């Protein structure tokens, strides 16, 4: 399932979420109710077998450089991860125990 990013220009927040390509994405900010715009971002390709996108993002940086970069990014936009909606609850199972 792809990861999508939506930006709120009013409160400078980027929301990251996963949903199917044919599903409707986020439309309003959960903090200020302003309209969100879809952010075009590069796909995450793992060509060097990193454990995750964060490891790949900081592969050639020192810890100090990583912290400086993240502080700068957070001054512009705050990133909030919104997990996908749960479509099935294990408590909905009608089997007797």
Secondary structure, DSSP 8 states (H G I E B T S, - for coil): --EEEEEETTTTEEEEEE--TTS----B-TTT--B-EEE-------SS--SSHHHHHTTTS-HHHHHHHHHHHHHH-EEEEE-------GGG-----
